[in-house]
Amino acid sequence: MQSGNPVRLVRHPRARRLRLRFDLTNGEAVLTMPPRASRAQAMAFLTAQQDWLAEQRARLAPPVPFAPGVVLDIFGDTLTLVHEPAQRGARWTPEALIIGGPRDHFARRVQSAVRARALALFSEQATALSARLGLGAPKVALRDTRSRWGSCTADGRIQLSWRLAFAPACVARYVVAHEVAHRRELNHSPRFWALVGQLVGPHEAERRWLATQGYHLLRLGVAEVPQKVELAPQKPVLARLFGF
């Protein structure tokens, strides 16, 4: 591999074949190897995957830090991140998200403020949509997922990516509806998609946005791309490819 295209090598005791993943959050390529695979096999595999890796790196959006002066779309509004050290906590206005406290804590407090509002909003949406299906209010939790925007367990608990706060409002609502529909149909059958349509109407544009633009959300709050090591064995890490 060339030094400009580093790949991290991970030996996993349960891996049965070579698997290459590219993390659109941090720009890291990870090759998972079976315990007995050789370095020569890894290099040959990586050589064969160079075009695919180039395509993935071309998709990598620039990192957007949570810093004073940065302008973001949050819950469908265009807001400026503002730092007012003397202020306590966070304050929302129609034009800005204003964060108080020390500068060193600014990014963390932006995330905390957004997550808190996202949990309240998405929980409210999930409850209202569930009621339309004759269901009670679900338990909703937020995660920082890489491979899916939402999930629903067999007992009806819903998990959502907190980064949906930065998606268009209609897209975030579609994902909430998608998971609420799973409370009735824990599959992707025609009956399931009919339920989604019942809740939010036509949703092809929202699905297309997630497939073509959603990966940009993974780079929000990223200060810089972490240092990567070329083919340096590490503890097992399961890096997953973006998808919905």
C-alpha positions in Angstrom: 0.0 0.0 0.0 1.1 3.5 -0.7 1.7 5.7 2.4 -1.1 8.0 1.3 -3.7 5.2 1.5 -3.2 3.6 4.9 -5.2 0.6 5.9 -5.4 -0.8 9.4 -5.0 -4.6 9.7 -7.1 -6.4 12.3 -6.8 -10.1 13.0 -10.1 -11.5 14.3 -10.3 -15.0 15.8 -13.7 -15.7 14.3 -13.1 -14.2 10.9 -13.4 -16.7 8.1 -12.4 -14.5 5.2 -10.7 -11.2 4.4 -13.2 -8.3 4.7 -12.5 -4.7 3.9 -14.5 -1.9 5.4 -14.3 1.9 5.1 -15.5 4.1 7.9 -17.1 7.3 6.5 -16.9 8.9 9.9 -13.1 9.0 10.4 -11.9 8.0 6.9 -10.3 4.8 8.1 -10.0 1.7 6.0 -9.9 -1.5 8.1 -9.0 -5.0 6.8 -10.2 -7.8 9.0 -8.3 -11.0 8.6 -8.7 -14.6 9.7 -6.1 -15.8 12.2 -4.1 -17.8 9.7 -4.2 -15.4 6.7 -0.8 -14.2 5.6 0.4 -10.7 5.0 1.0 -11.6 1.3 -2.7 -12.6 1.1 -3.7 -9.3 2.7 -1.6 -7.3 0.3 -3.0 -9.1 -2.8 -6.5 -8.6 -1.6 -5.9 -4.9 -0.9 -4.3 -4.5 -4.4 -7.5 -5.9 -6.0 -9.6 -3.5 -3.9 -7.8 -0.3 -4.8 -10.6 1.0 -7.2 -13.2 0.4 -4.5 -11.1 2.1 -1.9 -10.6 5.1 -4.1 -14.4 5.4 -4.6 -15.0 5.3 -0.9 -12.3 7.9 -0.2 -13.8 10.2 -2.9 -17.1 10.0 -1.0 -15.5 11.1 2.3 -17.0 14.5 3.2 -14.8 17.1 4.8 -14.9 17.1 8.6 -17.0 19.9 10.2 -16.0 20.7 13.8 -18.4 21.9 16.4 -16.7 25.3 16.8 -17.9 28.9 17.4 -19.0 30.5 14.1 -19.8 27.2 12.3 -23.2 27.3 10.6 -25.2 24.1 10.6 -28.7 22.9 9.7 -30.2 21.6 12.9 -33.8 20.4 13.1 -34.5 22.0 9.8 -33.2 25.5 10.8 -30.0 27.1 9.8 -28.2 28.0 13.0 -24.8 29.5 14.0 -22.8 28.0 16.8 -22.1 30.8 19.3 -19.8 30.8 22.4 -20.7 33.0 25.3 -18.4 31.9 28.2 -20.5 33.7 30.9 -23.7 31.9 30.0 -24.8 28.8 31.8 -25.8 25.8 29.7 -27.1 26.1 26.2 -29.7 28.5 24.7 -31.6 28.1 21.5 -32.7 31.0 19.4 -34.1 31.1 15.8 -30.7 32.0 14.5 -28.2 30.4 16.9 -27.3 27.7 19.4 -25.5 29.6 22.1 -23.2 27.6 24.4 -21.7 28.8 27.7 -18.8 27.7 29.8 -15.1 27.1 28.9 -14.1 27.0 25.3 -12.5 23.5 25.8 -16.0 22.1 26.6 -17.7 23.8 23.6 -17.9 20.9 21.2 -19.0 18.4 23.9 -21.7 20.8 25.1 -23.0 21.4 21.5 -23.4 17.6 21.2 -25.1 17.4 24.5 -27.6 20.2 23.7 -28.4 18.7 20.3 -28.8 15.2 21.7 -31.1 16.4 24.5 -33.4 18.3 22.0 -33.3 15.4 19.5 -34.4 12.9 22.2 -37.3 15.0 23.1 -38.4 15.7 19.5 -38.0 12.2 18.2 -39.7 10.7 21.3 -42.6 13.0 20.7 -42.8 12.1 17.0 -42.5 8.4 17.8 -45.3 8.6 20.3 -47.6 10.5 17.9 -46.9 8.1 15.1 -47.4 5.0 17.3 -50.8 6.3 18.4 -51.9 6.4 14.8 -51.2 2.6 14.7 -53.0 2.0 18.0 -49.8 1.6 19.9 -48.5 3.1 23.1 -45.5 5.4 23.5 -42.3 3.5 22.7 -39.0 3.8 24.6 -36.6 5.8 22.5 -32.9 6.0 22.9 -30.2 7.8 20.8 -26.9 6.2 19.6 -24.0 7.3 17.4 -24.4 4.5 14.9 -22.3 4.0 11.8 -24.3 1.4 9.8 -27.9 2.3 10.2 -30.0 5.4 11.2 -32.4 3.5 13.3 -33.5 0.2 14.7 -36.4 -1.4 16.5 -36.2 -4.4 18.8 -38.7 -7.2 19.0 -40.2 -5.6 22.2 -40.8 -2.3 20.4 -37.8 -0.2 21.7 -36.5 2.2 19.2 -33.0 3.4 18.8 -32.1 6.4 16.5 -28.9 8.1 15.4 -28.6 11.4 17.2 -27.1 12.8 13.9 -30.6 12.8 12.4 -30.9 16.2 14.1 -28.8 17.6 11.2 -30.8 15.9 8.4 -33.7 17.6 6.7 -36.7 17.5 9.1 -38.7 15.3 6.6 -35.8 12.8 6.5 -35.6 12.5 10.3 -39.4 12.1 10.5 -39.2 9.4 7.9 -36.6 7.4 9.9 -38.8 7.7 13.0 -41.8 6.5 11.1 -39.7 3.6 9.6 -38.9 2.4 13.1 -42.4 2.9 14.4 -43.8 0.8 11.6 -41.4 -2.0 12.7 -43.4 -2.1 15.9 -46.2 -3.7 13.8 -44.1 -5.4 11.2 -40.6 -6.4 12.2 -39.6 -7.0 8.6 -39.5 -5.2 5.2 -42.5 -6.8 3.7 -45.1 -5.0 1.5 -47.2 -4.7 4.6 -44.4 -2.9 6.4 -43.9 -0.4 3.6 -47.6 0.2 3.4 -47.5 1.2 7.1 -44.6 3.6 6.5 -46.6 5.2 3.6 -49.6 5.4 5.9 -47.6 7.3 8.5 -45.6 9.7 6.3 -46.9 9.4 2.7 -44.5 9.0 -0.2 -40.9 8.6 1.1 -38.8 7.8 -1.9 -37.0 11.2 -1.8 -36.2 10.8 1.9 -34.7 7.3 1.3 -32.7 8.7 -1.6 -31.3 11.5 0.5 -30.1 9.1 3.1 -28.4 6.9 0.5 -26.7 9.8 -1.4 -26.2 12.5 1.3 -26.6 10.9 4.6 -22.9 10.1 5.0 -22.2 13.8 5.4 -23.8 13.6 8.8 -21.1 11.2 10.0 -18.5 13.9 9.6 -20.2 16.5 11.8 -18.4 17.2 15.0 -15.2 15.6 13.7 -12.3 17.9 14.5 -9.8 16.0 12.4 -9.1 12.7 10.8 -7.3 10.4 13.4 -3.8 9.3 12.6 -3.9 5.9 10.8 -1.2 3.2 10.7 -0.5 1.2 7.6 -1.1 -2.5 8.2 -0.4 -2.3 11.9 -2.1 -5.1 13.9 -4.5 -3.8 16.5 -7.1 -5.3 18.8 -10.2 -6.6 17.0 -12.4 -3.7 15.7 -15.5 -4.3 13.7 -15.7 -1.2 11.4 -19.0 -1.2 9.5 -19.9 0.4 6.2 -22.5 3.2 6.1 -25.9 2.1 5.1 -29.6 2.2 6.0 
